[in-house]
Every structure is written in C-alpha cells, then in structure tokens.
Amino acid sequence: MSEVLQFLERTNGIWILIPLSGIGLGVVSVVMTFWYRLRVRQWELSLKHAMLERGMSAEEIKLVLEATGKKPWERCWEHMDRRQRV
C-alpha cells in the first residue's frame, strides 16, 4: 500500500484520482438508479401476477394500481421540489 502512495506522491497522481473518483461515483449512481427502478418494476409485475392468479379482473387490477399512487422516485422528486421552493 505504501508503494502506491509513494507512486502517487512522485507523479502527482492525486490529480488523476480526483476526477476518476467523481466519474466512478457518477457511474455507481446511474447503475443503482437503474437497479432500483428495475426492482420496483419487478415488484409491480409480481403484484399483477398475484392478482391475476386470485381471479381479479383487469378493471379491479387497474383500480388497485391507481390506488398505489405515483412511483417512489416520483414522490421523492416532488418532495425535493417542495423543499427547494421553501
């Protein structure tokens, strides 16, 4: 580990690590957002499948899904917008 630190000190490598860490953080946030939305979609599909197995009609399923409201990330953005307006 000390060899890596010595190399970074000799070559001013910190100026390379700063942008790379920012890029890495951006990539991680995009991947996690995609993963979260995928999991929410899978949950919605499993809910629809369970309701179909119980014999619910398409109209009943539509009513249940409309009652759940907006997607979690849409509620989050609305909350953030309200906080910024204050």
PAZAPA-4460 file (N, C-alpha, C; in steps of 0.05 Angstrom, whole numbers, plus 32768, in hexadecimal, padded with zeros to 4 digits):
% residues 86
    n_x    n_y    n_z   ca_x   ca_y   ca_z    c_x    c_y    c_z   seq   type   mol
   8011   7FE8   8000   8000   8000   8000   8011   8019   8000     1      M     A
   8027   8018   800F   8039   8030   8010   8046   8035   7FF5     2      S     A
   804A   8020   7FE5   8055   8023   7FCB   8042   8033   7FB9     3      E     A
   8029   802E   7FBB   8015   803C   7FAC   8015   805A   7FB4     4      V     A
   8016   805F   7FCE   8016   807B   7FD7   802F   8089   7FCE     5      L     A
   8046   807B   7FCF   805F   8088   7FC6   805D   808E   7FA8     6      Q     A
   8052   807C   7F99   804F   8081   7F7C   803D   8099   7F77     7      F     A
   8027   809B   7F85   8015   80B1   7F82   8022   80CC   7F8A     8      L     A
   8033   80CA   7F9E   8041   80E2   7FA7   8055   80EB   7F93     9      E     A
   8064   80D9   7F87   8078   80DF   7F73   806C   80EA   7F5A    10      R     A
   8056   80E0   7F52   804A   80E7   7F37   8033   80FA   7F39    11      T     A
   802E   8105   7F51   8017   8116   7F55   7FFD   8108   7F4C    12      N     A
   7FFC   80EF   7F53   7FE5   80DE   7F4B   7FCB   80E6   7F57    13      G     A
   7FCC   80F6   7F6C   7FB3   80FF   7F79   7FA1   810D   7F65    14      I     A
   7FAE   811C   7F52   7F9E   812B   7F3E   7F91   8118   7F2A    15      W     A
   7F9A   80FF   7F29   7F8D   80EB   7F18   7F76   80DE   7F28    16      I     A
   7F7B   80D9   7F42   7F68   80CB   7F52   7F4E   80DC   7F57    17      L     A
   7F51   80F6   7F59   7F3A   8106   7F5F   7F25   8104   7F48    18      I     A
   7F2C   8109   7F2F   7F17   8106   7F1A   7F0D   80E9   7F17    19      P     A
   7F1F   80D6   7F1A   7F17   80BA   7F18   7F04   80B2   7F2E    20      L     A
   7F08   80BC   7F46   7EF5   80B6   7F5B   7ED9   80C3   7F56    21      S     A
   7ED9   80DB   7F4A   7EC0   80E7   7F43   7EB1   80D8   7F2D    22      G     A
   7EC0   80CF   7F1A   7EB4   80BF   7F04   7EA9   80A5   7F0F    23      I     A
   7EB9   8099   7F21   7EB0   807F   7F2D   7E97   8083   7F3D    24      G     A
   7E95   8099   7F4C   7E7D   809E   7F5B   7E65   80A2   7F49    25      L     A
   7E69   80B0   7F33   7E53   80B4   7F20   7E49   809A   7F14    26      G     A
   7E5C   8089   7F0D   7E55   806F   7F01   7E45   805E   7F15    27      V     A
   7E4F   805E   7F2E   7E41   804E   7F43   7E25   8059   7F47    28      V     A
   7E21   8073   7F47   7E06   807E   7F4B   7DF3   8077   7F34    29      S     A
   7DFD   8078   7F1C   7DEC   8070   7F05   7DE5   8053   7F06    30      V     A
   7DF8   8042   7F0D   7DF2   8025   7F0E   7DDE   801F   7F25    31      V     A
   7DE2   802C   7F3C   7DD0   8027   7F52   7DB3   8031   7F4C    32      M     A
   7DB1   8048   7F3F   7D97   8052   7F37   7D89   803F   7F24    33      T     A
   7D98   8035   7F10   7D8D   8021   7EFE   7D84   8008   7F0D    34      F     A
   7D95   7FFF   7F1F   7D8F   7FE6   7F2E   7D76   7FEA   7F3F    35      W     A
   7D73   8001   7F4C   7D5C   8007   7F5D   7D42   8007   7F4C    36      Y     A
   7D43   8014   7F36   7D2B   8015   7F25   7D24   7FFA   7F1A    37      R     A
   7D38   7FEA   7F14   7D33   7FCF   7F0B   7D26   7FBE   7F20    38      L     A
   7D2F   7FC0   7F39   7D23   7FB1   7F4F   7D07   7FBA   7F55    39      R     A
   7D01   7FD4   7F53   7CE6   7FDE   7F57   7CD4   7FD2   7F41    40      V     A
   7CDE   7FD2   7F28   7CCE   7FC7   7F12   7CC8   7FA9   7F16    41      R     A
   7CDD   7F9B   7F1F   7CD9   7F7E   7F25   7CC4   7F7A   7F3A    42      Q     A
   7CC4   7F8B   7F4F   7CB0   7F89   7F64   7C94   7F8E   7F59    43      W     A
   7C92   7FA3   7F48   7C77   7FA9   7F3D   7C6D   7F91   7F2C    44      E     A
   7C7F   7F85   7F1C   7C77   7F6F   7F0C   7C6F   7F56   7F1D    45      L     A
   7C7D   7F52   7F32   7C76   7F3B   7F44   7C5B   7F41   7F51    46      S     A
   7C56   7F5A   7F58   7C3C   7F61   7F64   7C25   7F5C   7F50    47      L     A
   7C29   7F64   7F37   7C15   7F5F   7F22   7C11   7F41   7F1E    48      K     A
   7C26   7F32   7F1E   7C24   7F15   7F1A   7C14   7F09   7F31    49      H     A
   7C1A   7F11   7F4A   7C0B   7F06   7F61   7BEE   7F0D   7F5F    50      A     A
   7BE8   7F25   7F57   7BCB   7F2D   7F55   7BBD   7F1E   7F3F    51      M     A
   7BCB   7F18   7F29   7BBF   7F08   7F14   7BBA   7EEB   7F1E    52      L     A
   7BCC   7EE0   7F2D   7BC9   7EC5   7F38   7BB1   7EC4   7F4B    53      E     A
   7BAB   7EDA   7F59   7B94   7EDB   7F6B   7B7A   7EDE   7F5C    54      R     A
   7B7C   7EE3   7F42   7B64   7EE5   7F32   7B59   7F01   7F30    55      G     A
   7B69   7F15   7F35   7B5F   7F31   7F33   7B5D   7F38   7F15    56      M     A
   7B4A   7F49   7F0F   7B46   7F52   7EF4   7B5A   7F68   7EEE    57      S     A
   7B5D   7F6F   7ED4   7B6F   7F84   7ECC   7B67   7F9F   7ED8    58      A     A
   7B4D   7FA3   7EDA   7B44   7FBD   7EE6   7B4B   7FBE   7F04    59      E     A
   7B48   7FA8   7F12   7B50   7FA8   7F2F   7B6E   7FAD   7F32    60      E     A
   7B7E   7FA0   7F21   7B9B   7FA4   7F23   7BA2   7FC1   7F1D    61      I     A
   7B95   7FCD   7F0A   7B9A   7FE9   7F03   7B93   7FFB   7F1B    62      K     A
   7B7D   7FF5   7F29   7B76   8005   7F40   7B8A   8003   7F57    63      L     A
   7B94   7FEA   7F5B   7BA8   7FE6   7F70   7BC2   7FF5   7F69    64      V     A
   7BCB   7FF3   7F51   7BE4   8000   7F49   7BE1   801F   7F4A    65      L     A
   7BCA   8029   7F43   7BC6   8046   7F44   7BC5   804F   7F61    66      E     A
   7BBC   803E   7F73   7BBB   8046   7F8F   7BD6   8047   7F9C    67      A     A
   7BEA   8039   7F91   7C05   803A   7F9C   7C12   8055   7F97    68      T     A
   7C08   8064   7F84   7C13   807F   7F7F   7C2B   807F   7F6D    69      G     A
   7C3B   8093   7F71   7C53   8096   7F5F   7C69   8083   7F67    70      K     A
   7C7C   8081   7F55   7C94   8071   7F5B   7CA4   807E   7F71    71      K     A
   7CB3   806E   7F80   7CC2   8079   7F97   7CD5   808F   7F8F    72      P     A
   7CE3   808C   7F78   7CF6   80A0   7F70   7CE8   80BA   7F67    73      W     A
   7CCF   80B8   7F5D   7CC0   80D0   7F56   7CB8   80DF   7F6F    74      E     A
   7CB1   80D0   7F84   7CAA   80DE   7F9E   7CC3   80EB   7FA9    75      R     A
   7CDA   80DE   7FA6   7CF2   80EA   7FB1   7CF9   8104   7FA3    76      C     A
   7CF6   8105   7F89   7CFC   811E   7F7A   7CE8   8134   7F82    77      W     A
   7CCF   812D   7F86   7CBB   8141   7F8E   7CC3   814C   7FAA    78      E     A
   7CCC   813A   7FBC   7CD4   8143   7FD6   7CEC   8156   7FD5    79      H     A
   7CFF   8150   7FC3   7D16   8161   7FC0   7D0F   817C   7FB5    80      M     A
   7CFC   817C   7FA1   7CF3   8195   7F96   7CE6   81A7   7FAB    81      D     A
   7CD6   819B   7FBC   7CC9   81AA   7FD1   7CDD   81B6   7FE4    82      R     A
   7CF1   81A7   7FEB   7D05   81B1   7FFE   7D15   81C8   7FF1    83      R     A
   7D1A   81C7   7FD7   7D29   81DC   7FCA   7D19   81F6   7FC8    84      Q     A
   7CFF   81F3   7FC6   7CEE   820B   7FC3   7CEC   821B   7FDD    85      R     A
   7CF0   820E   7FF3   7CED   821B   800D   7D02   8230   8012    86      V     A
***
